[in-house]
Amino acid sequence: MAGWDLKKGIITQNDLTEDHIWSLFNFVFSDACRKRNTYKYGLIKSILDNVFNGIIQQNGDVYFPYRDIFAKFSENYWNLVVKYDLRQMRKDGKSVFSKIEQILKDVVADNDVLEKLEYDSIDERTKRLLVYKVTLECKRFVIGALYNDFDGVIYSFDLSGEGIYLNHSVYAFILKYKMEIEKLNYYSWARFLEQINDDDALIRVIDKLELSTPCRNDLSVYRVLLHKEFEEDTCFYCGKKLLKKMHVDHFIPWSFVKDDKLWNFVLACPSCNIKKNVRIPSREYLSRMDERNKLLCKMANPIVEVDFENYRDGLIERIWQYARLSGIKEYCGSSKKV
């Protein structure tokens, strides 16, 4: 049976070497792996974007709901198709666009105002319908296909179920090599897009892929929550009193996590935030961050409930370690910190 037509699949081998996993990723990124459209790249990116939101099972495998994976998938393709007008399928003489592209274009055709909006600005009803349709299409045509390309070792799935279970060996590998896999995925995706798009659409195509899931610009709700409700009134790094100007900082840089979650936010003075930039804090800050999150997750607040849904002890330290392995430099902070 063809991979795309599979309805379920079990993990065929649990303990994999890094060389074995690299060989599988390299095959998927190569021209030897059959691709009619960019769905496989999109699914890999969506898994990477959700990698810190998974739920670890007793056997070590990690559960990712379809709703989370394909919410990211929908957002990625919204920007690539609607915002940047990049085609995602080879011409086959039957249809001009892939089904995902057609779903997006139909939504915009019904309401041309949407064409000018960022994904986060779409009304919730339209967004839910969009994700629902994208999920149906991708469950049918890409979950089994990618599973088959990875020889049945990447995850287990059942299309009648609610999500995938990522192999614990693959999960550990992705955490360790997340940035490298992202770059390879972007490069392979860009090469595919170059073959099927006009030159005008391909300007800065790598940048468009990297920005297909943009960082949310307005973090004011987190500033209010941390400053007024949780009473954080000093800079997390130097300890100086925060006055009128304060920044919401990603403790682990957004470039590595690719998500906005309260457990990764601290308040910082402008000076420390600018100096820290895209670096990780030095190890001495980890215990403080862990203790802060233990207190924060006890707050009766809807944002806390959502952002801490899949949070677990030790998560920040594990992400910090993998970010360091990926080459992200440390920020030692101010000698005046308290």
C-alpha positions in Angstrom: 0.0 0.0 0.0 1.2 3.5 -0.8 2.3 5.5 2.2 -0.3 8.3 1.6 -3.1 5.8 1.7 -2.2 4.3 5.1 -4.8 4.7 7.8 -2.6 3.8 10.7 1.0 2.8 11.4 3.1 1.6 14.4 6.7 2.5 15.2 8.7 -0.3 13.6 12.0 0.3 15.5 12.4 2.2 18.8 16.0 2.7 19.6 17.7 4.4 16.7 21.2 5.7 16.3 21.8 9.3 15.2 23.4 8.1 12.0 20.2 6.1 11.2 18.0 9.1 11.8 20.2 11.5 9.8 20.1 9.1 6.9 16.3 9.1 7.0 16.0 12.9 7.1 18.6 13.2 4.3 16.5 10.9 2.2 13.3 12.9 2.8 15.1 16.1 1.9 16.6 14.6 -1.3 15.2 14.4 -4.8 15.0 10.6 -4.4 12.0 11.1 -2.1 8.9 11.6 -4.2 7.1 14.9 -3.7 4.2 16.3 -5.7 3.8 19.2 -3.4 5.4 20.7 -0.3 3.2 19.0 2.3 6.1 16.9 3.7 8.2 20.0 4.3 5.2 21.6 5.9 4.6 18.7 8.2 8.2 18.6 9.4 8.1 22.3 10.0 4.9 22.0 12.0 6.4 19.2 14.2 9.4 21.4 14.8 7.3 24.4 15.7 5.4 22.2 18.2 8.3 20.2 19.5 8.3 21.8 23.0 4.5 21.4 23.4 4.4 17.6 23.2 3.2 15.4 26.0 5.7 12.8 27.1 4.2 9.3 27.5 5.3 6.6 30.0 7.3 4.8 27.3 9.1 8.0 26.4 7.3 8.6 23.1 5.8 12.1 22.7 2.2 12.8 21.9 1.2 15.7 19.5 -2.5 16.4 18.8 -3.4 16.8 15.2 -5.1 20.1 16.1 -1.8 21.6 17.3 0.2 20.3 14.3 -2.2 21.5 11.7 -2.9 24.8 13.3 0.7 25.6 12.7 0.5 24.0 9.3 -2.4 26.3 8.4 -0.6 29.4 9.7 2.6 28.5 7.7 0.7 28.0 4.5 -1.5 31.1 5.0 1.6 33.2 4.9 3.3 31.4 2.0 0.2 31.2 -0.2 -1.9 34.2 0.7 0.7 36.7 1.8 3.6 35.7 -0.5 1.7 34.0 -3.4 4.1 31.1 -3.6 2.8 28.0 -5.4 3.2 24.7 -3.5 2.6 22.0 -6.2 4.1 20.8 -9.4 1.9 21.2 -12.5 0.2 17.9 -13.2 -2.2 18.9 -16.0 -5.2 18.3 -13.7 -5.2 21.2 -11.2 -3.2 24.4 -10.9 -3.1 24.4 -7.1 -2.7 21.8 -4.3 -5.8 21.1 -2.2 -4.4 23.1 0.7 -3.7 26.1 -1.6 -7.3 25.8 -2.9 -8.7 25.8 0.6 -6.9 29.0 1.4 -7.8 30.7 -1.8 -11.5 29.8 -1.4 -11.5 31.3 2.0 -10.0 34.6 0.7 -12.4 34.5 -2.3 -15.4 34.5 0.0 -14.0 37.5 1.9 -11.4 39.6 0.1 -10.6 41.5 3.3 -8.9 38.4 4.7 -6.2 38.7 1.9 -4.8 41.7 3.7 -4.8 40.2 7.2 -2.0 38.4 9.1 -3.1 34.9 10.2 -3.5 36.0 13.9 -6.0 38.7 12.8 -8.4 36.2 11.2 -11.6 35.8 13.1 -11.8 32.6 15.2 -14.7 31.1 13.3 -12.9 31.3 10.0 -9.7 30.1 11.5 -11.3 27.0 13.1 -13.0 26.2 9.8 -9.7 26.6 7.9 -7.8 24.4 10.4 -10.5 21.8 10.2 -10.3 21.6 6.4 -6.5 21.6 6.4 -6.5 18.8 9.0 -8.8 16.6 6.9 -6.6 17.0 3.8 -3.3 16.5 5.6 -4.5 13.5 7.6 -5.5 11.8 4.4 -2.4 12.6 2.3 0.7 13.5 4.3 0.7 11.7 7.7 1.0 8.3 6.2 3.3 9.5 3.4 5.9 10.9 5.7 5.6 7.9 8.0 6.4 5.6 5.1 9.3 7.8 3.9 10.8 7.4 7.4 10.5 3.6 7.2 7.8 3.6 9.9 10.2 4.8 12.7 9.3 8.5 13.0 5.9 8.2 14.7 2.9 6.0 15.2 -0.5 7.2 14.1 -4.1 6.3 13.7 -6.2 8.6 11.5 -9.2 7.8 13.5 -7.4 9.0 16.6 -6.4 12.4 17.8 -2.7 12.7 17.1 0.7 11.2 16.5 3.2 9.6 18.9 6.7 10.7 18.0 9.4 8.0 18.6 11.4 8.9 21.7 14.7 8.4 19.8 13.5 10.8 17.0 12.3 13.3 19.6 15.7 13.4 21.4 17.3 13.8 18.0 15.1 16.7 17.0 15.7 18.5 20.2 19.5 18.1 19.7 19.6 19.1 16.1 16.5 21.3 15.8 18.2 24.3 14.1 20.1 22.1 11.7 17.0 20.2 10.7 15.1 23.6 10.2 17.8 24.9 7.9 17.9 21.7 5.8 14.1 21.7 5.6 14.1 25.4 4.5 16.8 24.7 1.9 15.0 21.7 0.4 11.7 23.5 0.5 13.2 26.5 -1.2 14.8 24.3 -4.0 11.4 22.8 -4.6 9.7 26.2 -4.8 12.3 27.4 -7.2 11.3 24.7 -9.7 7.6 25.6 -9.7 7.4 29.4 -9.1 8.2 32.5 -11.3 11.4 34.5 -10.4 9.4 37.4 -9.1 7.7 35.3 -6.4 11.1 33.8 -5.4 12.7 37.0 -4.1 14.2 36.2 -0.6 12.4 32.9 -0.6 14.4 31.5 2.3 13.4 34.6 4.4 9.7 34.0 3.5 10.0 30.4 4.7 11.6 31.4 8.0 9.0 34.1 8.5 6.0 31.9 7.6 5.3 31.6 11.3 6.0 35.1 12.5 6.7 36.1 16.1 3.8 37.8 17.6 4.5 41.6 17.8 2.2 42.6 20.7 3.3 41.0 24.0 1.6 43.6 26.1 -0.8 41.1 27.6 2.2 39.2 29.1 3.7 42.5 30.3 0.6 43.3 32.2 0.2 39.8 33.6 3.8 39.5 34.9 4.1 43.1 36.1 0.6 43.8 37.6 -0.8 40.4 38.5 2.4 38.5 39.4 4.1 41.6 40.7 7.4 41.2 38.9 8.8 44.7 39.3 12.6 44.1 38.9 14.6 43.1 35.9 15.1 39.4 35.8 18.7 39.7 34.8 20.2 42.7 36.7 17.7 43.1 39.5 17.1 46.8 39.0 13.7 48.3 39.6 11.5 48.4 36.5 10.1 51.8 36.1 8.1 53.0 33.0 10.1 51.1 30.4 10.2 47.3 30.6 10.6 44.6 27.9 9.0 41.2 27.7 12.0 38.9 26.9 12.1 35.4 25.6 14.3 33.6 28.2 15.2 31.0 25.5 15.4 33.0 22.2 12.3 32.8 20.0 14.6 31.9 17.1 15.1 28.5 18.8 11.7 27.9 20.5 9.6 29.5 17.7 6.6 29.9 20.1 5.2 32.5 22.5 4.5 30.9 25.9 4.3 32.5 29.3 6.7 30.0 30.8 9.4 31.4 28.5 8.8 35.1 29.3 10.5 37.3 31.8 10.5 41.1 32.3 13.8 42.9 31.7 15.0 46.4 31.6 15.7 47.7 28.1 19.5 47.6 28.6 19.6 43.9 29.6 17.1 42.9 26.9 19.2 44.6 24.2 22.5 43.2 25.5 21.1 39.6 25.8 19.6 39.8 22.3 19.5 36.3 20.8 21.6 34.6 23.4 20.6 32.2 26.2 21.0 33.3 29.8 23.9 31.7 31.7 23.2 28.5 33.7 22.9 30.4 37.0 19.6 31.8 35.9 18.0 28.4 35.3 17.0 27.6 38.9 15.5 31.1 39.3 13.4 30.6 36.2 12.3 27.2 37.3 11.2 28.5 40.7 9.4 31.4 39.1 7.5 29.1 36.8 6.5 26.8 39.7 4.8 29.7 41.3 3.4 31.2 38.1 1.7 28.0 37.0 -0.4 28.0 40.3 -2.1 31.3 39.3 -5.8 31.1 38.5 -5.6 32.8 35.1 -6.8 31.7 31.6 -3.5 32.6 29.9 -1.6 30.6 32.5 -3.9 27.6 32.1 -3.4 27.6 28.3 0.4 28.4 28.2 1.2 25.9 31.0 -1.0 23.1 29.7 2.0 21.0 28.5 4.6 22.5 30.8 6.6 20.1 33.0 9.4 20.4 35.5 12.8 20.6 33.9 11.6 21.7 30.5 13.4 25.0 30.6 16.7 23.4 31.5 16.4 20.8 28.7 15.6 23.5 26.1 18.5 25.5 27.4 20.9 22.6 27.0 19.7 21.9 23.4 19.9 25.6 22.5 23.5 25.6 23.8 24.3 22.5 21.8 22.9 24.3 18.7 25.5 27.0 19.0 23.5 29.7 20.8 25.9 31.8 22.9 25.4 32.6 26.6 24.5 35.9 28.2 26.1 36.3 31.6 24.1 39.3 32.7 25.0 42.2 34.9 27.4 41.9 37.8 24.9 44.1 39.7 22.1 41.6 39.6 20.4 40.6 43.0 
